[in-house]
């Protein structure tokens, strides 16, 4: 066989072997890519994303799109070929698997956590929106969760409204921990609560719950050995003066909070917030309207621009990263609070784009 033919054959066999090895070799990486965007002012799967009843709403124009990121699942391991392709692809990012799924989380655990964060983000979006409009929202301190095997298990229940601890009224979740840790391990704490069942019935009927119970729980020592605990996580629940439902399935995590809040405000005010412009964005939001950073902002800006967005509301702490590679035709607008976002939307609809606080590198 001629030497040239032998060399080509050997090279071909080697190439095939390398490709096979690349497919078989698993890597500790995951991939992020642009996900779909949804207009919070519009419809998704045939029904309005924001559904408000019991309060006058107004027609809206333009877009206030929430954005998403696609990620490989927790149980999937990229092979070497996929990882290399992902590194070379402009619109994808390859990151260490543990960055997306720390502590060895399974796919089921990750989905459950994302669902819980999404639900909480909706709650905070409603509160922030109504606070922006000076519409009163009643807040309650509740038992958010009970640790399995803790002293509180079987005595306190998720959804119980905590009125007081040892006779001292509580106004915020932090008050509960403060009052419990005044005790030594082994001492008794008295919680005055409205049982979860009664609280749920009261919210359903619109009538105040009046029946309370005193529940005594014996504290135990925390694992750090520095404080007494009972094994609950306190949280906040709200009673809204009218119904606000957010209909969006197959989405998880807290990053749509800002855009949901802005969409609610737009629906409840006669003036169109966007002036007909296509605005997208991202960011968590808390009850006080503080906007927080999110992951995958580079992928979200790409997805938003592909759908036609002209402006992208960007959490302040994500600005530097997002500004490293801005899609052509997209303006990154820096926001830190709900008020910042509202002011920027006013500038956009009034054509004062030179006044927008844009993101910069570094």
Order of alpha helices (4+ residues) and beta strands (2+ residues): alpha-beta-beta-beta-beta-beta-alpha-beta-alpha-alpha-beta-beta-beta-alpha-beta-alpha-beta-beta-beta-beta-beta-alpha-beta-beta-beta-alpha-beta-alpha-beta-alpha
